[in-house]
Amino acid sequence: MPEEAPAPNAFDLLAPGVQRRLWDMKWTELRPIQADAIRAVLGSRDDLVLMAETAGGKTEAAFLPLLSQIADEALGSVRVVYVGPLKALINDQFSRIEDLCKHLEVPVHRWHGDVGEAARRTLIQQPGGVLLITPESIESLLVNRTANLSGVFGGLRAVVIDELHAFLDASRGLHLASVLARLSRRVSGDRPRMIGLSATIGDTDAARRYLSPDAPERVRVITDPGETKELQMRLHVYRPAGSPDAEDDARQLSLHTVAADLVEHCHGRSNLVFCNAKGDIELLADEGNTIARASGLVPSFVVHHGSLSREIRDDTESRMKSERPYTAICSSTLEMGIDIGSVHTVGQVGPPWGVASLKQRLGRSGRRDDEPRRLRMYVIEDADPHAEDPVHRLPLRTLQSVAVVELMLRERWLEPPALPEMDLSTLSQQVVALIAERGGVTPAAAYEQLCVRGPFRAVETAVFADLLRSLGAEDVIEQAPRGELILGLEGEHIRTGRGFYAVFDTPVEYRLVHDSRELGTLPSGAVPAEDDHLIFAGRRWKVVSVDADRQTIYVQPARGRKRPLFLGSPGHVHRRIRERMLEVLIDPPPLPYATGPARELIAASTSAAEQSGYSGRRLTPMSDSVTDLVTWTGTREQLTILSMLSAAGLEVTDKEVSIRCRASVENVRSVLETITDYPPPIETIARAAIQRATLHKYDYLLSEELRGRAIAANDLTLDSALELLRHIS
C-alpha cells in the first residue's frame, strides 16, 4: 500500500498577512491544537469543537485559519461572528483579535450594551470582517435592525462560540441556538460553519448536538491535552465556635480566620479567590485589608462580582494586570477567560457546586509553561458532633469539597451538560421576539422557525398550540383576521420592558450611588435602611437616604460596616457528587491535600454517620412519628422524590442529603412500596413539584398544565429516583 501523505505544514496554509503577524509576534511554533485547527478549517467544511485548558491557544486556533479564509473578502458583510457570554470577555478578545489583524484589511467590530452609537452605525453602514457580540445583542439586532440584517450578515462564513460549556446546560444556551437559527435566514449561500471553544465539557456528544443538531457526527472534536501540570493543593477547614443561637456571629468569626489566612497565603502575589456568596466577597476583602494594615502590609484585596458597576469591575481587572500584586475576591464573573494576567494561586471559599466549575477556576492559575497550578480551598464547616439532628452532625460542606476534588483528580469526571429543551419560558420569549422581528407570523411559521429549525425540537405541535393559547389568554399575543400572530398589550409591554433581550431573570434592583458615581446595585428585597452601614465595592459606607421612586440608595464613606445582603439560591448538585460524598464518608480515601483538622473531621464523621443511620441509603426513625429517608442524591432526584412523597400525602422537608417525613417508618415504607410498584404519573409529580421548582422568567405566562409539563421534562428525573427508592433499606 502507498504510504499516507504527510499532513501539510499548517503555517504554510495561512494567509501571508497572518504569517507576517506571527513573525512579528516572534512565534517560533504553533501549538498542536492550532496546527490541527488550521488544517481542519482550511481543508474541510466540518464544524469544530476546540478543547484546551485556559490559555491553551484556543482563540488563535480558531481565528488564524478563519482570518486567512476571509482575508481577501473581508468587506461587504460580517464574515465571522464571535459570541461571548460576557461583555468583559468580548472587550478582552476584541483587542486580541484586532492585534491578529494588524497586517490584514479585516475590520473588527463589537456590539453590546456599552458600545457607542457611532461604532454601531459604522457596522451597519460598512459591514465587514469580524463581529464580537453577546447572545442578547444578537437578539437586539434581530428585533431592532431587521431591515439591515441581510446586508450585515448576508456573507457570514463562520460563528465562533467561546466558553461553549456555559451554553450547554442553561436557558441561555437555548436562546443563543434560537437567535442563531433565526439569523441564519439572513445568510445567503451555505450555512455558516460552527466552532465551539471550551476548556471543560463533560460530554462532547452534547457539544456536537448543540453545534449541529442535524448532523452531529460531522462535528470534529480537536483536543489539546497539553502538558500535564503539577497541582499544588490544600484544603483548609474551619469550625465555628459558639452556640447555635449565635450562628451568624460564629460564621463571621470564622470568616475573620479565613481572611487572616488569605493575607498570609496571598501577600506579595496576584491571586483569584472565588466565593459562593457576594456578601462573603465584600466581607473577606474588607477584613483582609484591615488585617493587612494592622500587620504593616499594603492592603491588596479587590473585589469583582456581577452587582458592581462596570467601572469598578474594569478597575479590578486593570489592577490585576498591573505590576503590583493584587488578590481579587470574586464570584463566577472571573471564572471565564477574561485576561487578568498571571495568577499564582486560585482560592475557593466554600464548597464548589460542581466539578466543571472548579476545574474552570483552577485553570486560571499556572498559565505560564513552567508554573504549577495552585489551589487552596477554605471551607467553613458548621457541623456539630453533638447536634440533636443527625444531619447537622455531618460535615456536608467538607464532604462536598472532597468529593468534587476526588472526582476531578482521581476519576477525571465532569458533569455531563443537558439543555432544558422543554423550556417553555424561553420559548415564550422567543415567540414574542419572533413576532417583534417580523411584525407578524403565522402559528405554522413560528413553529417551523422555533421548533423545527430551532432548538425547541422536544416541543410537539399540540404543546406549542397550548403555549400560544396560554400567551393569548394573558394578552401577550393575539391573532389577526388573516391568522397572523401579533403582539397584544402585554406582549408590547414585555417587548419594551427592561431586560427583554435576556432570557435569564433580571430582578428589580436599586442603584448604589456616591457623589453621582454609581457603585453597583442591590436587589430590591435587600435594600438597607437610612443610617445603616454596609460594605460594598471593597469599601465601607453609611446609607444617607433611600429614594424608592428612583430606586436609588445614596451613601457616603463611613467607618462602620455590615455584610451586604444579596438574594440567591444554592447551586444544583449532580447526583454523582452526592454519591461520592457518601463514599468518602463510609471509606475515607487518602487525603494528602487536606489539613489535619479536615482529615480528623471526616474520620470522626464515619462512626457518627453509622450510629445515626446516615451511612447509607435507608429509612431512619427520628421518633415514632418522624422518619428520615436518607437519599445522598442530586438536586433533580431529590426534588422528584420530595414531590412523589408529597403527592402521596406525606408532609416532607428537604434536608439536603435526606428527606424528613412526618410519619412512622412503617407508614413511609408502605408509601415507598406503593410508589415503586405503581409509579404515579409524571404529571401528578410535576403538580406537586410546582411550589419547590425554580421559577423561570416567563413562567408566570404559562398555564399550570404547561408549567407542569416543563417541570416534568427539565427538573424531574423519574427513572433514577425510582431506582434509588428501590434500593432503600
N, C-alpha and C positions, 0 to 999 in steps of 0.2 A: 504494500500500500504506500502511496506517496506520503511523504511527511507533511504534517499540517503546517501551513504558512505561519510564520511568527506574527504576533499582533503588531499592528502599525505603531510607530512611535507616536505617543499621544501629543507631545509638544509640537511635532511637525504638522498635526492636523489643525492646530489653532490658527486663527486669522493673524496676519502679520502684525497688526496693531496690538493684539493681545500678547503675542510673543514678545514684542518690544517692551510692553509694560512689565512682563515678568522679568525680563532682563534688568529693567530699571530698578525693580524691587529686590534684585540680587537673589532671586530664587535659583537654587542650584539643582533642584529636582522637584518633581511632582509627587505628592503622596499617592499611594496605591489607589485610594478611593477616587482621587481626582483623575488619574490616568484612566481608570475603568469607566468613569462617568463620561469623560471626553469621547472615548471610543463608542460608548453606548448612545450618546446624544447625537453625535455626528455620523454614526454608522447605522442607525435604525430609527424607527418611529415609536419605539417602546415607551410606555410610561415608566417612571422610575421611583423607587424609594431609596434614598441615600441615608445610610445609618452609620454614624460615627460619634465618638464621645465629644463632649463640649470642647470647642477649639480644635476639632479634628479636621477642619478644612472643608466642611460640607457646603458652605456658601460658594466658595470658589469652585468646588466640584461641579456645582450646577451652573454657575454663571460663566466660567471660562468657555465652555463649548457653546452655551446659548448666545453669548455676546459674539462669538466667532460666527455663529449661524446668521445673526441678524446684522452684522457689520455693514454689509453692502445694501441693506434695505431697511435701515432703521427708521426712516421718516415716513410720514403718511398715515401711520396708525401706531398705537401702542403694540409692540411685538411680544413683550414679556410682562406678565403681571406677577409681582411678588406679593403674597398675602402673609401678613404677620399678625399675631394675636395681640400685640401691644404697640401703642404709638411710640413708646420709647425704643422698642426694638426696631421699628421702621426707621426712626431717626438715626439710629446707630448704623443700620445696614445701608441707609441712603449714602452716607459718606463713604462707606466701604465699596459699594458698587460704583459710585461716581469715580472713585480712585482707580478702579479697574478699567474704566472707560477713558482714561487720560489720553490715549492715542487713537481713540475711535470717535467718529462723529455720531455717537449714540447718546441722545439726551436721557437723563434720569429724572423722573418726577416722583413726587409723593403726594398723597391725598388722605388727610384725616382731619379731625376737628380743629387742630391747631394750625393748619396750613392756611395762609392768607389767600384772599380773593385773587390777587394778581397772579400767583402761581397756579391757581386753579384755571384762570382764564387762559393762561399760556398753554396748558394741557389741552383744553377744549379747542382752542384755535389752531394750535400747532402740535397735534398728537404725534407721538413717536417714541421709540426706544423702550425704556423700562418704566413701569409704574409700580410703586410700592404703596400698599393700601391695606386697610383693615376690612374684615367682612362687613362691618356696619357701614363703612364708607362706600363699599360696592353697592349696598342696598340704597344708600342715599343717591348715588349716581343713577341707579335704575329708576328710581321714583321721580327724581327732580331734573335729570338731564336726559330724559328719554329721547328727545329729538337728536341728540348728539352721539348716541351710543354707537350707531353703525359707523360713523366717521372715526370715532376714537378707537373702537375695538374691532373694526372690520378685518384687519390683517393680523389679529392676535395669533401667535405661534405657540406659546407655552405659558403655563401657570405654575409657579413655584410656591408651595405651601410650607412655610417654616414652622418649626415646632409642631409637626404633624400630630404627634401624640396628644397635644392639647385639644384637638378637634375630634378625636376618635371615640370619645365616650361622653359627649356632652351635647346639650341642645344647640350650642354654638356651632358644633360641627355639622349638624343637620342644616342649620341656617346657611353656613358657608356653602355646603353642597348645593342647596337650593338656589342661592343667588348666582352661583357659577353656572348652574344649568340654565337659568333664565338669561344670563349674559351670553351664553353660547349661541342663542338665537340671533345675536347681532354679529356673529363672526361669519365671514364668507370663507368658503373652502373647507379644508379638513378641520376636524375637532382639534382644539389645542392640546398639545402634549401636557400631561400632568406629572409634576415632580414633587415628591414629598421629602422633607428633611427632618431628621429626628435623631436623638441620642437614646431614647428609651421607648421602645414599642414592644409590648409583651406578646403580641400576636401579629406577625407580618401578613398573615392572610386577611386580617381585618383591614390592614392598611391597603392591601391590594384591592379589596372590595370597595373601599372608600374612594380610591382614585379612579377606578374603572369598574363600576358595578356590572356592566355588560360583558366585560372580558377580563376578569381579574387575573386569569392565567397569563395574560400578556404584559403584566406589570413585573418588571425586573427589579429585584432587590439587590442592591450593592452595599456590602458592609465593609467596614474597615475596623477590625478589632483593635488594630494598633498595638502599641507596646503595652504589655501588662504592667500597670502601675503598682508600685508598692503602696500599701494602705497603712497609715498610722492612725489608730483609733482609740478612743477612750470613752467609756460610759460612766458618768457620774450620777449618783442617786442621792437625793436629799430627803430627809424625813422631817416634816414639820413638827415642831414642838408645840404643845398647848392642847387645850381641851377642844372637843367638837364644837362647843359654843363660841369658840374664838377662831373658827376656821379661816376667815379672811385675814386676821392678824397673823396667824401661823403661816399662811401662804406668803404673805408679804415679807415675813421674816426669812422664809426660805429663798424668796427672790433676791433679798439682800445678800444672802450667802452665794447665790448663783452669780450675782453682779460682781462680788468680790473675786470669785474665781475667774470671771471673764476678764477683769482688769489684769489679773496675773497671767492668764493664758494668752491674751491678745495684745498686751502692751508692746509697742515697737514694731508691729507688723500690720499689714492690711488683712482684714478678715471679714467673713459674712456670717452672721448669726441669725438663723431663722426661728421664728416663734409662731405658735399656733393661734395666738390671740394678739390683736393690735394693742390692747391695753398693756400687755406684758412688754411689748416692744418699747412703748413710751416709758414705762416704769423702770425697765432694766437700763435703758440708755441714761435716764436721769440719775439712777442710783450708781451706775458705773462711773459717770463723770464726777459725781460727788465724791466717791471713794478715791478716784484718781487724784482729785485736787487735794484731798486730805492726806494723801500719800506723797505729795510733792511731784506728781506726774502731770503731764499735759493731758487734759480731757480730750478723748479721741473717738467717742461714740457718737454716731449719727444715726438717723432713722430713715426708713423708707417703707411706706405702705400705701395702699390704694386710697386712703382717706386724706392724704396730704395733697397740697396743691402741686401742680406740675412744676412750678418754680422751685419748691423745696426739694422735690424728688430729683430734679435736674441738678440742683446744688449738691445733693448727696452723691450722685453719680460722678460729678466733676471732682469732688473731693477724693473719691475712691481711686480716680485715675491720676491724682496728683502725686508728687514725690513724697509728700508727708503721709505717714501711715495712719489710716482710719479703720475703724471697725463699724460696718453698717449692720444695725439690728433691724431686721426686715421681715416682711411677710412673703408670700409667694411671688410678689412683684419682681423680685430679683432672682427667681428660680429660672427664668428664661435666659436666653443668651445675650442679654444686654452687656456691652463691653464696659467692664468696670476695672480693667487692669488685672494684674496678678493678685491672686488671693492665697494667702498662706494656709489658713485653716477655715473650714466650714463648721459652724456650730449649729446644733438643733436643740432648742429648748422645748421640752415636752415630747411625748411620743409621736413619731411621724405617723400619718394616717395611712400611708401606702408605701410600697417598695419602690415603685416607679418614681414617685416624688422624691424620696430620699436619694435615689441614685442620681436623679437630675441635679439635685442640690450638691451632692458630693462632687459632681463633675465640674463645679465652679472652682475647685482648688486643684493644685498640681498641674496647671496648664502648660508650664514650661517642661521641656523634654526631660530635664534632669531632676525634676521635683516629684516627691511622692504626693499622694492625696492624703489629706489630713481631715479627720472628723472627730469632733467632740460632741457628745450628747449629754444634755443636762436635764434630768428627769426629777421633778418634784413629786414624790410618792406620798399619797395621803392614806395608804393602807394602815390600819391599826390592828395589830395582832390580838388585841383584847376586845375588839368591837363585838357587839351582840349580833349584828347582821353578818353572816359568813362572807357575803360579797365584799364587805368593807375590810375584811381581813386579808384579802388577796391584793398583791401589788400589781394591779392590772396595767398601770402605766409602764412599769418596768418590764413586765412580761411582753407587752406590745412592742416596746422598743427592741428588746432582744429578738423577738420573733421576726420583726422586719429586717433586722441586720442579718440574722441567720438565713432567711430566705434569699436575701441579696447576695451574701457571700458564699454560703455553702451550696445552695440549690440553684443560684443564678436565675431565680424566678421573678417574673414581673406580672402584675395584674393584666389579664387579657382585656383589651378595651371592647366595649359593646355600646353601639349607638342606641339611644331610646327611640326606635323607629316609629312607635305609635305615640309620638309626641304631638298631641293634638293642640297643645298650647302654641307651639312653634308653627304648626300648620295653620292655625287661626291667624297668626300674624302674617304668614305668607299669603294667605287669601286676601287680606286687606292690602298688602304691599303689591300683589299682582294686579289687583283692580286699580290701585293708585297709579301703577306704572302704565297700564293700557287704557285707563279711562273707563273700561267696562270689559267684561269677559263672560262667555257662556259657562255654565257649570261643566259641560263636557270639556271645553278648552282648559279650564282651570284644573280639572282632574288630570288631563293629559300632561300639562306642564309640570304640576307639582308632584303627582303620584306615579305617573308612567315614566316620564323623562326625569323627574326629580327624585329626591331621596326618600319620599314617603311611600315607598312601594308596599309596605305592610298594610296600608290603609285601603280597604276594599271600597268599591263604589257605594255600597249601602251605608258604610260608616261615613264616607265623605258626604253623602246626601244628608245624613243625620247632622253632621257638623254644620253644613250650610243652613239647615233649618234652625239649629241652635243659634247660629250667628244672626239669622233673620229675626228670631224671637227677641234678641237683645238690640235690634235696630242697628246692628253693625253693618249688615248688608241688606239690600232689597233687590227685587227683580223687576227690571224694566218691562214694558209691554211686549217687547220683542224677545224677551227671555234672557237678556244680558244681566249679569250681576253688577250692581253699582253700590257705592258706599252709602249707608244710611247715616243718620245724625250721629249715632255713637261711633260708627266707623270713621267719620270725618274727625270726630274728637280724638279718637285713638291715633289716627294718621298724623294729626298736627300736634300731638301731645309730646311731652318731654320723654325722651328715651325710646321713641318708637322704633328706631333703626336697630336697637339691640333686643335680642330675644331673652336675655337674662334680665332678672328683675332689677329695676333701678328705683330703690325706695326714696321716699321724701327725706331730704337732708337739709340741715341748717349750715350756713356758711359760718366759719370762724374767722373773725376779722380783727386785725390790729392796725391802727393808723392807716386805714384804706388798703392795707395789704391782706389779701386772702391767704390764710394759713392752710385751710382744708375744710373738711366737712365732718359733721357728726349726725348720726341718724336722728330723725325727729322723735323717736321713742326714747332717746337718751340725752336730752337737752339739759344741761346743768342750770341751776337757778342763779339769779343775781347774787353776787358776793361769793359764790362757790369758787373753789380753786381747781385747777386741773393741769396735767402735764400734756403738752401737745407739741408735735414737731421738735421734740427734744428739749423744750423749754417749759418753764413754769409760768402759769397765767392765773389771773383773777378775772371772773366774769363781771364786767361793768354793767351791761344791760343785755336784755334779750328782746329782739324785735320779732314778734310772731308773724306780723303781716309780711315783713320782708324776709322772714326765715333766716335771720342773721343773729349771731352771738358776737357781741363786742367784748374784747378782752384787753387787758393791759398786763405788762410783766409784773410778777409778784414773787414772793419768797415761799409762800405756801404751796402745797401740791396735793393732788389727789389723782388716783388712777382714772383715766377717762373710760367711759362705758361705751362699748361698741356692741351692736347686736350681731348675732351669728349663731350657727349651729355646728355641732361636731361633724367631722367628715365621715364619709362612708367607708366601712372597713370590709375588705374581701374575706370570705369565709376561710380561705387558706391561712390568713393571718391569725384568725381566732383559733383554728385548729393547731397551728404551730405554737401558739401561746400555751395551749393545753399540753402539748408535747414537752415544751420547756418546763412546765410546772411538774409534770409527772417524772420526767427523767432529764434533769438539767444537763445541758452539754457543757463541755469546757468553755469557759468564757474568759479568754486571756485579755480581752479588751475591757472587761468590767473591773471597776474598783472593788476592793474587799467588801465594803458595805453592800454593794449591789449583789455580789455573789452570795453573801450571807443571808440577805433578804430573800432571795429566790430559794435557797436551800431550806430556810425555815418555813417557807410557804408550802413546801411539798407535803409535809406532815399535817399542816393546818388544813390544807385542802382535802386531804384524805379523811380527817376527822369530821369535817363539815359536810362531806358528801359532794364536794366540788372537784374531785379529781377524775371525773369522767362525766359522760352524758347520762344523767339519771334523774329520777324523782327523789327529792329530798324533803322530808317533812320538817317544817319550821314549828308547827304546833298541830293540834287536832284539826284546825280549820284553815291552815295556811301551808301551801306546798310550793317548793321551788322546783321548776323544771329547768335543769341545768343544760344549756344548749351549746355553748362555745362555738358559735357560728357567726356568719357575716350579717351585715345590716339588712340585706334583702331577705335572707332566710328568716331572720329574727322577726321582721315585720310580717312575713307570711304566717309564721306560727302564732304570733300575737293575734293576728286577725282571725285565724281559724278558731282559736280558743275563745275569742270574744264573740264570734258568730255562734259558737256552741253554747253561749250563755254564761261563760266564766268571767269573773272580774279579774283582770290581769294587769300587771305592772312590768314595764321593761326595766330589767336590772343589768343590762349590757351583755353579760355572758349567761344570763338566766332569765326566766320569766316567773314572777311571783304570782301564784294563783290563790284566790280566796276560796279554797276548797280543800277537802281532805285528800290524802294520797289516793284513796280508793276512788273518789269521785273523779279526780284528774285522770287516773289510769283508765277509767271507764270511758271518759270523753276521748282520750287518745286512741283507744281501741276502735271506737266508732269512726273517728276521723280517718284512721289509716285503712280500715276496712271499706268505708264508704266515704271517700273524699268529697267534701262539699264542692259545689260548682264554683269555678273561679270568680264568677260574677258576685256570688254571695260573700266570698272572702274579700273581694275588692270593695264592696259596700262597707264592710267592717273596717277596712283599712283607710277609708277616706279621711278620718279625723287625725290619723297618725302620719299619713304620707305627706311628702313635701308638696306645698302648693306652688305651682309654676305661674309665670307671669300672667298668662291669659286664661288660666283655668276657670276663672270666675265667669267666663263667657259660655262655658260648656254646661250642658245638662248633666244631672247626676249620673245618668247612664253612660254618657260619653266619658266623663271623668273616671268612672269605674273601669271602663274599657282601657283607658290609658294607664291607670294604676296597675291593672292586671298584667299588662304587657311589659311595663317598664320597671315597676317597683317590686313585683312579687315573683317568686320562683317556686312554684308548687312542687315540682318533682324532687328537687333537692331537699325541700322542707319535709316532705313525706318520708324520704329516705332516712333523714335524721331521726324523725319521730319513731320509725320502726325499730331503731337501734337503742331506744331509751330503755334503761334497765331499772 
